[in-house]
Amino acid sequence: MGRRSNYAHIERVMRDHFLFRRITESQCHVLLDCMQKLEVKLGDVVVEQGEEGDCFYVVTNGEFEVLATQYSEE
């Protein structure tokens, strides 16, 4: 899938997602310029606890398992 088709795919996803429904056209294009499509396979680790967060993920198809460890204060 080329860059233009990825852009169109992400734009369609954004338009249908409740988080992005009220943004302006200008805001939409700013966000689209920052986004990219990421395909993962079963077993892939996308984010690890403790790592600095620098991405926002929108899952459009499939499922993710989220596991977090609670640290006790001693």
All heavy atoms as a GROMACS GRO file, in nm:
protein
  606
    1MET      N    1   0.085  -0.118   0.000
    1MET     CA    2   0.000   0.000   0.000
    1MET      C    3   0.089   0.123   0.000
    1MET      O    4   0.178   0.137   0.082
    1MET     CB    5  -0.090  -0.003   0.126
    1MET     CG    6  -0.204   0.094   0.118
    1MET     SD    7  -0.312   0.096   0.266
    1MET     CE    8  -0.398  -0.058   0.253
    2GLY      N    9   0.065   0.215  -0.092
    2GLY     CA   10   0.147   0.334  -0.104
    2GLY      C   11   0.110   0.441  -0.002
    2GLY      O   12   0.011   0.430   0.069
    3ARG      N   13   0.192   0.546   0.002
    3ARG     CA   14   0.172   0.655   0.098
    3ARG      C   15   0.035   0.721   0.080
    3ARG      O   16  -0.034   0.750   0.176
    3ARG     CB   17   0.283   0.758   0.084
    3ARG     CG   18   0.260   0.884   0.166
    3ARG     CD   19   0.381   0.919   0.247
    3ARG     NE   20   0.369   1.048   0.308
    3ARG     CZ   21   0.315   1.069   0.429
    3ARG    NH1   22   0.268   0.970   0.498
    3ARG    NH2   23   0.309   1.190   0.481
    4ARG      N   24  -0.007   0.744  -0.044
    4ARG     CA   25  -0.135   0.810  -0.071
    4ARG      C   26  -0.252   0.724  -0.023
    4ARG      O   27  -0.346   0.774   0.036
    4ARG     CB   28  -0.149   0.841  -0.219
    4ARG     CG   29  -0.271   0.926  -0.251
    4ARG     CD   30  -0.277   0.963  -0.397
    4ARG     NE   31  -0.162   1.035  -0.445
    4ARG     CZ   32  -0.147   1.167  -0.439
    4ARG    NH1   33  -0.240   1.240  -0.383
    4ARG    NH2   34  -0.039   1.225  -0.485
    5SER      N   35  -0.247   0.593  -0.046
    5SER     CA   36  -0.356   0.506  -0.002
    5SER      C   37  -0.356   0.492   0.150
    5SER      O   38  -0.461   0.480   0.211
    5SER     CB   39  -0.351   0.371  -0.072
    5SER     OG   40  -0.228   0.307  -0.046
    6ASN      N   41  -0.237   0.492   0.213
    6ASN     CA   42  -0.230   0.491   0.359
    6ASN      C   43  -0.294   0.617   0.415
    6ASN      O   44  -0.368   0.612   0.513
    6ASN     CB   45  -0.084   0.483   0.408
    6ASN     CG   46  -0.031   0.342   0.410
    6ASN    OD1   47  -0.107   0.246   0.412
    6ASN    ND2   48   0.099   0.330   0.409
    7TYR      N   49  -0.264   0.732   0.354
    7TYR     CA   50  -0.320   0.860   0.396
    7TYR      C   51  -0.472   0.856   0.388
    7TYR      O   52  -0.543   0.896   0.481
    7TYR     CB   53  -0.263   0.970   0.308
    7TYR     CG   54  -0.289   1.112   0.353
    7TYR    CD1   55  -0.199   1.177   0.436
    7TYR    CD2   56  -0.402   1.180   0.311
    7TYR    CE1   57  -0.221   1.308   0.476
    7TYR    CE2   58  -0.424   1.312   0.351
    7TYR     CZ   59  -0.333   1.374   0.433
    7TYR     OH   60  -0.355   1.504   0.473
    8ALA      N   61  -0.525   0.805   0.278
    8ALA     CA   62  -0.670   0.796   0.259
    8ALA      C   63  -0.732   0.702   0.361
    8ALA      O   64  -0.839   0.730   0.415
    8ALA     CB   65  -0.702   0.750   0.116
    9HIS      N   66  -0.666   0.591   0.387
    9HIS     CA   67  -0.715   0.494   0.486
    9HIS      C   68  -0.722   0.558   0.624
    9HIS      O   69  -0.823   0.547   0.694
    9HIS     CB   70  -0.626   0.370   0.489
    9HIS     CG   71  -0.657   0.277   0.601
    9HIS    ND1   72  -0.764   0.190   0.597
    9HIS    CD2   73  -0.600   0.261   0.722
    9HIS    CE1   74  -0.769   0.124   0.710
    9HIS    NE2   75  -0.670   0.164   0.788
   10ILE      N   76  -0.615   0.625   0.665
   10ILE     CA   77  -0.611   0.689   0.797
   10ILE      C   78  -0.717   0.798   0.805
   10ILE      O   79  -0.785   0.812   0.907
   10ILE     CB   80  -0.470   0.743   0.827
   10ILE    CG1   81  -0.371   0.627   0.839
   10ILE    CG2   82  -0.470   0.827   0.955
   10ILE    CD1   83  -0.225   0.670   0.841
   11GLU      N   84  -0.735   0.873   0.698
   11GLU     CA   85  -0.837   0.978   0.698
   11GLU      C   86  -0.977   0.920   0.717
   11GLU      O   87  -1.058   0.971   0.795
   11GLU     CB   88  -0.831   1.060   0.570
   11GLU     CG   89  -0.926   1.177   0.570
   11GLU     CD   90  -0.909   1.268   0.450
   11GLU    OE1   91  -0.851   1.224   0.348
   11GLU    OE2   92  -0.953   1.383   0.459
   12ARG      N   93  -1.007   0.809   0.650
   12ARG     CA   94  -1.137   0.742   0.667
   12ARG      C   95  -1.155   0.696   0.810
   12ARG      O   96  -1.262   0.712   0.869
   12ARG     CB   97  -1.150   0.624   0.572
   12ARG     CG   98  -1.188   0.659   0.431
   12ARG     CD   99  -1.227   0.536   0.350
   12ARG     NE  100  -1.126   0.430   0.351
   12ARG     CZ  101  -1.019   0.424   0.271
   12ARG    NH1  102  -0.999   0.520   0.182
   12ARG    NH2  103  -0.935   0.325   0.278
   13VAL      N  104  -1.052   0.638   0.868
   13VAL     CA  105  -1.059   0.590   1.006
   13VAL      C  106  -1.084   0.707   1.102
   13VAL      O  107  -1.168   0.699   1.192
   13VAL     CB  108  -0.930   0.515   1.045
   13VAL    CG1  109  -0.923   0.490   1.194
   13VAL    CG2  110  -0.920   0.384   0.968
   14MET      N  111  -1.013   0.817   1.081
   14MET     CA  112  -1.031   0.934   1.167
   14MET      C  113  -1.174   0.988   1.159
   14MET      O  114  -1.233   1.023   1.260
   14MET     CB  115  -0.932   1.044   1.130
   14MET     CG  116  -0.792   1.019   1.179
   14MET     SD  117  -0.681   1.154   1.134
   14MET     CE  118  -0.754   1.289   1.226
   15ARG      N  119  -1.226   0.996   1.039
   15ARG     CA  120  -1.361   1.052   1.021
   15ARG      C  121  -1.466   0.967   1.093
   15ARG      O  122  -1.569   1.019   1.136
   15ARG     CB  123  -1.395   1.060   0.873
   15ARG     CG  124  -1.300   1.148   0.797
   15ARG     CD  125  -1.365   1.276   0.754
   15ARG     NE  126  -1.270   1.358   0.680
   15ARG     CZ  127  -1.225   1.474   0.725
   15ARG    NH1  128  -1.263   1.520   0.840
   15ARG    NH2  129  -1.140   1.543   0.654
   16ASP      N  130  -1.443   0.837   1.104
   16ASP     CA  131  -1.539   0.746   1.168
   16ASP      C  132  -1.516   0.730   1.318
   16ASP      O  133  -1.599   0.671   1.386
   16ASP     CB  134  -1.531   0.607   1.102
   16ASP     CG  135  -1.582   0.608   0.959
   16ASP    OD1  136  -1.658   0.700   0.924
   16ASP    OD2  137  -1.545   0.517   0.883
   17HIS      N  138  -1.404   0.778   1.370
   17HIS     CA  139  -1.370   0.756   1.512
   17HIS      C  140  -1.422   0.870   1.598
   17HIS      O  141  -1.405   0.987   1.566
   17HIS     CB  142  -1.218   0.744   1.527
   17HIS     CG  143  -1.178   0.679   1.654
   17HIS    ND1  144  -1.178   0.746   1.774
   17HIS    CD2  145  -1.139   0.553   1.682
   17HIS    CE1  146  -1.140   0.666   1.871
   17HIS    NE2  147  -1.116   0.547   1.817
   18PHE      N  148  -1.485   0.834   1.711
   18PHE     CA  149  -1.548   0.934   1.797
   18PHE      C  150  -1.449   1.039   1.850
   18PHE      O  151  -1.488   1.152   1.876
   18PHE     CB  152  -1.621   0.866   1.914
   18PHE     CG  153  -1.531   0.814   2.022
   18PHE    CD1  154  -1.507   0.892   2.135
   18PHE    CD2  155  -1.472   0.689   2.013
   18PHE    CE1  156  -1.424   0.844   2.236
   18PHE    CE2  157  -1.389   0.642   2.112
   18PHE     CZ  158  -1.366   0.719   2.224
   19LEU      N  159  -1.324   1.005   1.864
   19LEU     CA  160  -1.226   1.101   1.917
   19LEU      C  161  -1.199   1.216   1.820
   19LEU      O  162  -1.155   1.323   1.859
   19LEU     CB  163  -1.094   1.032   1.949
   19LEU     CG  164  -1.092   0.941   2.070
   19LEU    CD1  165  -0.956   0.871   2.080
   19LEU    CD2  166  -1.121   1.018   2.198
   20PHE      N  167  -1.222   1.193   1.693
   20PHE     CA  168  -1.186   1.290   1.591
   20PHE      C  169  -1.305   1.354   1.520
   20PHE      O  170  -1.287   1.433   1.428
   20PHE     CB  171  -1.095   1.224   1.487
   20PHE     CG  172  -0.973   1.159   1.546
   20PHE    CD1  173  -0.963   1.021   1.551
   20PHE    CD2  174  -0.871   1.236   1.598
   20PHE    CE1  175  -0.850   0.961   1.605
   20PHE    CE2  176  -0.759   1.176   1.654
   20PHE     CZ  177  -0.749   1.039   1.658
   21ARG      N  178  -1.426   1.324   1.562
   21ARG     CA  179  -1.545   1.371   1.491
   21ARG      C  180  -1.560   1.523   1.491
   21ARG      O  181  -1.615   1.578   1.398
   21ARG     CB  182  -1.670   1.308   1.551
   21ARG     CG  183  -1.688   1.166   1.506
   21ARG     CD  184  -1.825   1.113   1.540
   21ARG     NE  185  -1.826   0.970   1.514
   21ARG     CZ  186  -1.871   0.878   1.596
   21ARG    NH1  187  -1.923   0.914   1.712
   21ARG    NH2  188  -1.866   0.751   1.564
   22ARG      N  189  -1.514   1.591   1.593
   22ARG     CA  190  -1.540   1.735   1.604
   22ARG      C  191  -1.422   1.823   1.566
   22ARG      O  192  -1.425   1.944   1.586
   22ARG     CB  193  -1.584   1.769   1.746
   22ARG     CG  194  -1.716   1.705   1.783
   22ARG     CD  195  -1.766   1.757   1.915
   22ARG     NE  196  -1.887   1.689   1.955
   22ARG     CZ  197  -2.009   1.734   1.931
   22ARG    NH1  198  -2.027   1.846   1.867
   22ARG    NH2  199  -2.114   1.666   1.971
   23ILE      N  200  -1.318   1.764   1.510
   23ILE     CA  201  -1.204   1.847   1.470
   23ILE      C  202  -1.232   1.913   1.336
   23ILE      O  203  -1.310   1.864   1.254
   23ILE     CB  204  -1.072   1.766   1.466
   23ILE    CG1  205  -1.076   1.657   1.360
   23ILE    CG2  206  -1.039   1.709   1.603
   23ILE    CD1  207  -0.943   1.587   1.341
   24THR      N  208  -1.167   2.026   1.314
   24THR     CA  209  -1.184   2.099   1.188
   24THR      C  210  -1.104   2.030   1.077
   24THR      O  211  -1.018   1.945   1.103
   24THR     CB  212  -1.133   2.243   1.202
   24THR    OG1  213  -0.991   2.240   1.222
   24THR    CG2  214  -1.202   2.316   1.316
   25GLU      N  215  -1.132   2.070   0.954
   25GLU     CA  216  -1.058   2.017   0.839
   25GLU      C  217  -0.909   2.045   0.853
   25GLU      O  218  -0.825   1.960   0.826
   25GLU     CB  219  -1.113   2.080   0.711
   25GLU     CG  220  -1.064   2.014   0.585
   25GLU     CD  221  -1.127   1.876   0.561
   25GLU    OE1  222  -1.233   1.846   0.617
   25GLU    OE2  223  -1.066   1.800   0.485
   26SER      N  224  -0.876   2.165   0.897
   26SER     CA  225  -0.736   2.204   0.916
   26SER      C  226  -0.669   2.117   1.023
   26SER      O  227  -0.557   2.069   1.004
   26SER     CB  228  -0.729   2.352   0.956
   26SER     OG  229  -0.597   2.388   0.985
   27GLN      N  230  -0.737   2.096   1.134
   27GLN     CA  231  -0.683   2.012   1.241
   27GLN      C  232  -0.665   1.868   1.193
   27GLN      O  233  -0.567   1.802   1.226
   27GLN     CB  234  -0.775   2.016   1.363
   27GLN     CG  235  -0.778   2.148   1.434
   27GLN     CD  236  -0.891   2.158   1.535
   27GLN    OE1  237  -0.999   2.101   1.517
   27GLN    NE2  238  -0.866   2.230   1.644
   28CYS      N  239  -0.760   1.822   1.114
   28CYS     CA  240  -0.753   1.687   1.060
   28CYS      C  241  -0.627   1.669   0.976
   28CYS      O  242  -0.555   1.571   0.991
   28CYS     CB  243  -0.877   1.658   0.976
   28CYS     SG  244  -0.879   1.494   0.900
   29HIS      N  245  -0.597   1.766   0.891
   29HIS     CA  246  -0.480   1.755   0.804
   29HIS      C  247  -0.349   1.764   0.883
   29HIS      O  248  -0.252   1.697   0.849
   29HIS     CB  249  -0.486   1.857   0.692
   29HIS     CG  250  -0.588   1.821   0.588
   29HIS    ND1  251  -0.570   1.720   0.498
   29HIS    CD2  252  -0.712   1.870   0.565
   29HIS    CE1  253  -0.677   1.707   0.423
   29HIS    NE2  254  -0.766   1.797   0.462
   30VAL      N  255  -0.348   1.843   0.989
   30VAL     CA  256  -0.228   1.848   1.075
   30VAL      C  257  -0.204   1.711   1.137
   30VAL      O  258  -0.091   1.660   1.137
   30VAL     CB  259  -0.243   1.956   1.185
   30VAL    CG1  260  -0.134   1.943   1.290
   30VAL    CG2  261  -0.240   2.095   1.124
   31LEU      N  262  -0.309   1.650   1.188
   31LEU     CA  263  -0.295   1.517   1.248
   31LEU      C  264  -0.258   1.412   1.144
   31LEU      O  265  -0.172   1.326   1.169
   31LEU     CB  266  -0.425   1.476   1.318
   31LEU     CG  267  -0.456   1.548   1.447
   31LEU    CD1  268  -0.595   1.508   1.497
   31LEU    CD2  269  -0.351   1.518   1.552
   32LEU      N  270  -0.319   1.418   1.027
   32LEU     CA  271  -0.289   1.321   0.922
   32LEU      C  272  -0.142   1.325   0.882
   32LEU      O  273  -0.082   1.222   0.852
   32LEU     CB  274  -0.376   1.346   0.799
   32LEU     CG  275  -0.519   1.294   0.810
   32LEU    CD1  276  -0.604   1.348   0.696
   32LEU    CD2  277  -0.522   1.144   0.814
   33ASP      N  278  -0.084   1.443   0.883
   33ASP     CA  279   0.058   1.456   0.848
   33ASP      C  280   0.149   1.390   0.951
   33ASP      O  281   0.265   1.360   0.922
   33ASP     CB  282   0.096   1.603   0.831
   33ASP     CG  283   0.039   1.663   0.704
   33ASP    OD1  284   0.002   1.586   0.613
   33ASP    OD2  285   0.030   1.788   0.696
   34CYS      N  286   0.096   1.367   1.071
   34CYS     CA  287   0.176   1.306   1.179
   34CYS      C  288   0.151   1.156   1.193
   34CYS      O  289   0.223   1.087   1.265
   34CYS     CB  290   0.142   1.371   1.312
   34CYS     SG  291   0.178   1.546   1.320
   35MET      N  292   0.047   1.106   1.128
   35MET     CA  293   0.006   0.967   1.148
   35MET      C  294   0.063   0.874   1.041
   35MET      O  295   0.093   0.917   0.930
   35MET     CB  296  -0.146   0.957   1.148
   35MET     CG  297  -0.212   1.026   1.262
   35MET     SD  298  -0.391   1.009   1.248
   35MET     CE  299  -0.432   0.978   1.418
   36GLN      N  300   0.072   0.749   1.081
   36GLN     CA  301   0.111   0.646   0.985
   36GLN      C  302   0.042   0.515   1.022
   36GLN      O  303   0.008   0.493   1.138
   36GLN     CB  304   0.262   0.627   0.982
   36GLN     CG  305   0.322   0.583   1.114
   36GLN     CD  306   0.473   0.575   1.107
   36GLN    OE1  307   0.532   0.578   1.001
   36GLN    NE2  308   0.537   0.564   1.222
   37LYS      N  309   0.020   0.433   0.924
   37LYS     CA  310  -0.044   0.304   0.945
   37LYS      C  311   0.060   0.204   0.995
   37LYS      O  312   0.172   0.198   0.943
   37LYS     CB  313  -0.107   0.254   0.815
   37LYS     CG  314  -0.184   0.126   0.831
   37LYS     CD  315  -0.253   0.088   0.702
   37LYS     CE  316  -0.333  -0.039   0.720
   37LYS     NZ  317  -0.399  -0.079   0.595
   38LEU      N  318   0.024   0.128   1.096
   38LEU     CA  319   0.112   0.027   1.152
   38LEU      C  320   0.036  -0.105   1.158
   38LEU      O  321  -0.070  -0.113   1.220
   38LEU     CB  322   0.156   0.067   1.294
   38LEU     CG  323   0.237  -0.035   1.373
   38LEU    CD1  324   0.374  -0.057   1.308
   38LEU    CD2  325   0.253   0.009   1.517
   39GLU      N  326   0.086  -0.204   1.090
   39GLU     CA  327   0.024  -0.336   1.095
   39GLU      C  328   0.110  -0.426   1.183
   39GLU      O  329   0.232  -0.427   1.171
   39GLU     CB  330   0.013  -0.395   0.954
   39GLU     CG  331  -0.083  -0.316   0.867
   39GLU     CD  332  -0.105  -0.382   0.731
   39GLU    OE1  333  -0.077  -0.502   0.716
   39GLU    OE2  334  -0.151  -0.310   0.641
   40VAL      N  335   0.044  -0.496   1.274
   40VAL     CA  336   0.116  -0.586   1.366
   40VAL      C  337   0.060  -0.727   1.353
   40VAL      O  338  -0.053  -0.747   1.310
   40VAL     CB  339   0.106  -0.536   1.512
   40VAL    CG1  340   0.174  -0.402   1.529
   40VAL    CG2  341  -0.037  -0.528   1.558
   41LYS      N  342   0.143  -0.821   1.393
   41LYS     CA  343   0.104  -0.962   1.388
   41LYS      C  344   0.080  -1.012   1.529
   41LYS      O  345   0.125  -0.953   1.628
   41LYS     CB  346   0.215  -1.044   1.322
   41LYS     CG  347   0.245  -1.005   1.179
   41LYS     CD  348   0.356  -1.088   1.118
   41LYS     CE  349   0.490  -1.074   1.181
   41LYS     NZ  350   0.558  -0.949   1.185
   42LEU      N  351   0.010  -1.123   1.541
   42LEU     CA  352  -0.014  -1.187   1.668
   42LEU      C  353   0.119  -1.207   1.742
   42LEU      O  354   0.215  -1.256   1.683
   42LEU     CB  355  -0.082  -1.323   1.647
   42LEU     CG  356  -0.114  -1.403   1.772
   42LEU    CD1  357  -0.218  -1.329   1.856
   42LEU    CD2  358  -0.166  -1.540   1.734
   43GLY      N  359   0.124  -1.162   1.864
   43GLY     CA  360   0.245  -1.177   1.944
   43GLY      C  361   0.338  -1.057   1.941
   43GLY      O  362   0.431  -1.048   2.022
   44ASP      N  363   0.317  -0.963   1.848
   44ASP     CA  364   0.400  -0.843   1.844
   44ASP      C  365   0.375  -0.757   1.968
   44ASP      O  366   0.262  -0.742   2.012
   44ASP     CB  367   0.368  -0.758   1.721
   44ASP     CG  368   0.424  -0.815   1.592
   44ASP    OD1  369   0.499  -0.915   1.598
   44ASP    OD2  370   0.393  -0.759   1.485
   45VAL      N  371   0.480  -0.702   2.024
   45VAL     CA  372   0.470  -0.608   2.135
   45VAL      C  373   0.474  -0.468   2.076
   45VAL      O  374   0.570  -0.431   2.009
   45VAL     CB  375   0.585  -0.629   2.237
   45VAL    CG1  376   0.579  -0.523   2.346
   45VAL    CG2  377   0.580  -0.769   2.296
   46VAL      N  378   0.369  -0.389   2.102
   46VAL     CA  379   0.359  -0.255   2.047
   46VAL      C  380   0.416  -0.153   2.145
   46VAL      O  381   0.487  -0.062   2.106
   46VAL     CB  382   0.213  -0.222   2.011
   46VAL    CG1  383   0.200  -0.080   1.959
   46VAL    CG2  384   0.160  -0.322   1.908
   47VAL      N  385   0.384  -0.168   2.272
   47VAL     CA  386   0.429  -0.076   2.376
   47VAL      C  387   0.469  -0.158   2.497
   47VAL      O  388   0.401  -0.255   2.532
   47VAL     CB  389   0.315   0.020   2.418
   47VAL    CG1  390   0.359   0.111   2.531
   47VAL    CG2  391   0.268   0.102   2.301
   48GLU      N  392   0.580  -0.119   2.560
   48GLU     CA  393   0.621  -0.186   2.684
   48GLU      C  394   0.609  -0.090   2.800
   48GLU      O  395   0.644   0.028   2.789
   48GLU     CB  396   0.765  -0.238   2.672
   48GLU     CG  397   0.775  -0.358   2.580
   48GLU     CD  398   0.902  -0.436   2.601
   48GLU    OE1  399   0.948  -0.447   2.716
   48GLU    OE2  400   0.956  -0.485   2.501
   49GLN      N  401   0.560  -0.142   2.912
   49GLN     CA  402   0.544  -0.060   3.031
   49GLN      C  403   0.679  -0.002   3.072
   49GLN      O  404   0.781  -0.069   3.068
   49GLN     CB  405   0.488  -0.146   3.145
   49GLN     CG  406   0.454  -0.067   3.269
   49GLN     CD  407   0.376  -0.150   3.370
   49GLN    OE1  408   0.311  -0.246   3.335
   49GLN    NE2  409   0.384  -0.109   3.494
   50GLY      N  410   0.677   0.126   3.108
   50GLY     CA  411   0.799   0.193   3.151
   50GLY      C  412   0.868   0.271   3.041
   50GLY      O  413   0.950   0.358   3.068
   51GLU      N  414   0.835   0.240   2.914
   51GLU     CA  415   0.894   0.316   2.804
   51GLU      C  416   0.826   0.452   2.792
   51GLU      O  417   0.709   0.468   2.827
   51GLU     CB  418   0.877   0.241   2.671
   51GLU     CG  419   0.961   0.119   2.657
   51GLU     CD  420   0.948   0.054   2.520
   51GLU    OE1  421   0.861   0.096   2.440
   51GLU    OE2  422   1.022  -0.040   2.493
   52GLU      N  423   0.901   0.550   2.744
   52GLU     CA  424   0.844   0.682   2.722
   52GLU      C  425   0.739   0.674   2.611
   52GLU      O  426   0.763   0.617   2.505
   52GLU     CB  427   0.953   0.780   2.682
   52GLU     CG  428   0.904   0.922   2.667
   52GLU     CD  429   1.017   1.018   2.641
   52GLU    OE1  430   1.126   1.000   2.698
   52GLU    OE2  431   0.995   1.112   2.562
   53GLY      N  432   0.622   0.729   2.637
   53GLY     CA  433   0.515   0.726   2.538
   53GLY      C  434   0.528   0.840   2.440
   53GLY      O  435   0.527   0.956   2.478
   54ASP      N  436   0.543   0.809   2.313
   54ASP     CA  437   0.553   0.914   2.212
   54ASP      C  438   0.460   0.887   2.093
   54ASP      O  439   0.471   0.951   1.990
   54ASP     CB  440   0.697   0.929   2.164
   54ASP     CG  441   0.753   0.803   2.100
   54ASP    OD1  442   0.686   0.699   2.105
   54ASP    OD2  443   0.863   0.809   2.043
   55CYS      N  444   0.367   0.792   2.111
   55CYS     CA  445   0.274   0.758   2.004
   55CYS      C  446   0.134   0.742   2.060
   55CYS      O  447   0.115   0.714   2.178
   55CYS     CB  448   0.314   0.627   1.936
   55CYS     SG  449   0.468   0.636   1.846
   56PHE      N  450   0.037   0.759   1.972
   56PHE     CA  451  -0.104   0.738   2.003
   56PHE      C  452  -0.153   0.636   1.902
   56PHE      O  453  -0.132   0.652   1.782
   56PHE     CB  454  -0.178   0.871   1.987
   56PHE     CG  455  -0.326   0.861   2.010
   56PHE    CD1  456  -0.378   0.870   2.139
   56PHE    CD2  457  -0.413   0.845   1.904
   56PHE    CE1  458  -0.515   0.862   2.160
   56PHE    CE2  459  -0.550   0.837   1.925
   56PHE     CZ  460  -0.601   0.846   2.054
   57TYR      N  461  -0.217   0.530   1.950
   57TYR     CA  462  -0.261   0.423   1.861
   57TYR      C  463  -0.413   0.418   1.854
   57TYR      O  464  -0.481   0.429   1.957
   57TYR     CB  465  -0.209   0.287   1.910
   57TYR     CG  466  -0.059   0.277   1.907
   57TYR    CD1  467   0.017   0.307   2.019
   57TYR    CD2  468   0.007   0.241   1.791
   57TYR    CE1  469   0.156   0.300   2.015
   57TYR    CE2  470   0.145   0.234   1.786
   57TYR     CZ  471   0.219   0.263   1.899
   57TYR     OH  472   0.354   0.257   1.895
   58VAL      N  473  -0.465   0.398   1.734
   58VAL     CA  474  -0.607   0.375   1.711
   58VAL      C  475  -0.618   0.239   1.646
   58VAL      O  476  -0.567   0.217   1.537
   58VAL     CB  477  -0.668   0.483   1.619
   58VAL    CG1  478  -0.815   0.453   1.591
   58VAL    CG2  479  -0.653   0.622   1.680
   59VAL      N  480  -0.681   0.145   1.715
   59VAL     CA  481  -0.697   0.010   1.663
   59VAL      C  482  -0.820   0.007   1.574
   59VAL      O  483  -0.930   0.040   1.617
   59VAL     CB  484  -0.712  -0.092   1.778
   59VAL    CG1  485  -0.728  -0.233   1.724
   59VAL    CG2  486  -0.592  -0.083   1.872
   60THR      N  487  -0.801  -0.029   1.448
   60THR     CA  488  -0.913  -0.030   1.354
   60THR      C  489  -0.964  -0.169   1.322
   60THR      O  490  -1.075  -0.184   1.274
   60THR     CB  491  -0.873   0.038   1.222
   60THR    OG1  492  -0.765  -0.033   1.163
   60THR    CG2  493  -0.835   0.182   1.244
   61ASN      N  494  -0.883  -0.270   1.352
   61ASN     CA  495  -0.923  -0.406   1.320
   61ASN      C  496  -0.847  -0.501   1.411
   61ASN      O  497  -0.726  -0.486   1.429
   61ASN     CB  498  -0.892  -0.436   1.173
   61ASN     CG  499  -0.948  -0.568   1.128
   61ASN    OD1  500  -1.030  -0.628   1.197
   61ASN    ND2  501  -0.906  -0.613   1.012
   62GLY      N  502  -0.916  -0.596   1.468
   62GLY     CA  503  -0.851  -0.693   1.554
   62GLY      C  504  -0.861  -0.657   1.700
   62GLY      O  505  -0.940  -0.571   1.739
   63GLU      N  506  -0.779  -0.722   1.780
   63GLU     CA  507  -0.783  -0.703   1.925
   63GLU      C  508  -0.642  -0.692   1.979
   63GLU      O  509  -0.548  -0.746   1.920
   63GLU     CB  510  -0.850  -0.823   1.992
   63GLU     CG  511  -0.994  -0.844   1.952
   63GLU     CD  512  -1.054  -0.968   2.016
   63GLU    OE1  513  -0.984  -1.038   2.092
   63GLU    OE2  514  -1.171  -0.996   1.988
   64PHE      N  515  -0.631  -0.623   2.092
   64PHE     CA  516  -0.504  -0.613   2.163
   64PHE      C  517  -0.525  -0.656   2.306
   64PHE      O  518  -0.631  -0.631   2.363
   64PHE     CB  519  -0.451  -0.469   2.163
   64PHE     CG  520  -0.377  -0.430   2.039
   64PHE    CD1  521  -0.443  -0.381   1.930
   64PHE    CD2  522  -0.239  -0.446   2.033
   64PHE    CE1  523  -0.376  -0.346   1.815
   64PHE    CE2  524  -0.170  -0.411   1.919
   64PHE     CZ  525  -0.239  -0.361   1.810
   65GLU      N  526  -0.426  -0.716   2.363
   65GLU     CA  527  -0.426  -0.747   2.505
   65GLU      C  528  -0.336  -0.646   2.573
   65GLU      O  529  -0.223  -0.624   2.529
   65GLU     CB  530  -0.373  -0.889   2.528
   65GLU     CG  531  -0.374  -0.929   2.673
   65GLU     CD  532  -0.329  -1.073   2.691
   65GLU    OE1  533  -0.232  -1.115   2.626
   65GLU    OE2  534  -0.392  -1.143   2.772
   66VAL      N  535  -0.387  -0.583   2.677
   66VAL     CA  536  -0.310  -0.483   2.750
   66VAL      C  537  -0.283  -0.537   2.889
   66VAL      O  538  -0.375  -0.570   2.964
   66VAL     CB  539  -0.386  -0.349   2.760
   66VAL    CG1  540  -0.306  -0.248   2.841
   66VAL    CG2  541  -0.418  -0.296   2.621
   67LEU      N  542  -0.155  -0.547   2.924
   67LEU     CA  543  -0.114  -0.596   3.056
   67LEU      C  544  -0.032  -0.489   3.124
   67LEU      O  545   0.056  -0.428   3.064
   67LEU     CB  546  -0.029  -0.723   3.041
   67LEU     CG  547  -0.092  -0.837   2.961
   67LEU    CD1  548   0.009  -0.948   2.939
   67LEU    CD2  549  -0.213  -0.891   3.034
   68ALA      N  550  -0.061  -0.463   3.251
   68ALA     CA  551   0.014  -0.363   3.326
   68ALA      C  552   0.045  -0.418   3.464
   68ALA      O  553  -0.035  -0.488   3.523
   68ALA     CB  554  -0.067  -0.234   3.339
   69THR      N  555   0.163  -0.386   3.512
   69THR     CA  556   0.206  -0.428   3.644
   69THR      C  557   0.192  -0.309   3.738
   69THR      O  558   0.234  -0.199   3.706
   69THR     CB  559   0.354  -0.472   3.642
   69THR    OG1  560   0.367  -0.578   3.549
   69THR    CG2  561   0.399  -0.516   3.778
   70GLN      N  562   0.129  -0.332   3.852
   70GLN     CA  563   0.119  -0.227   3.953
   70GLN      C  564   0.237  -0.242   4.048
   70GLN      O  565   0.263  -0.350   4.099
   70GLN     CB  566  -0.012  -0.237   4.031
   70GLN     CG  567  -0.132  -0.205   3.947
   70GLN     CD  568  -0.259  -0.207   4.031
   70GLN    OE1  569  -0.265  -0.270   4.135
   70GLN    NE2  570  -0.360  -0.138   3.983
   71TYR      N  571   0.308  -0.132   4.068
   71TYR     CA  572   0.422  -0.134   4.157
   71TYR      C  573   0.377  -0.088   4.295
   71TYR      O  574   0.308   0.012   4.308
   71TYR     CB  575   0.533  -0.041   4.106
   71TYR     CG  576   0.587  -0.084   3.971
   71TYR    CD1  577   0.550  -0.018   3.855
   71TYR    CD2  578   0.673  -0.192   3.961
   71TYR    CE1  579   0.599  -0.058   3.732
   71TYR    CE2  580   0.723  -0.234   3.838
   71TYR     CZ  581   0.686  -0.165   3.725
   71TYR     OH  582   0.734  -0.205   3.602
   72SER      N  583   0.417  -0.160   4.397
   72SER     CA  584   0.381  -0.119   4.533
   72SER      C  585   0.488  -0.025   4.586
   72SER      O  586   0.605  -0.037   4.556
   72SER     CB  587   0.368  -0.241   4.624
   72SER     OG  588   0.492  -0.310   4.632
   73GLU      N  589   0.444   0.073   4.665
   73GLU     CA  590   0.536   0.168   4.726
   73GLU      C  591   0.581   0.112   4.860
   73GLU      O  592   0.502   0.093   4.949
   73GLU     CB  593   0.470   0.304   4.744
   73GLU     CG  594   0.437   0.370   4.613
   73GLU     CD  595   0.372   0.506   4.633
   73GLU    OE1  596   0.399   0.570   4.736
   73GLU    OE2  597   0.297   0.546   4.544
   74GLU      N  598   0.709   0.084   4.872
   74GLU     CA  599   0.761   0.028   4.998
   74GLU      C  600   0.862   0.119   5.058
   74GLU      O  601   0.927   0.194   5.002
   74GLU     CB  602   0.824  -0.108   4.970
   74GLU     CG  603   0.720  -0.210   4.929
   74GLU     CD  604   0.783  -0.348   4.911
   74GLU    OE1  605   0.873  -0.386   4.987
   74GLU    OE2  606   0.741  -0.416   4.819
   0.00000   0.00000   0.00000
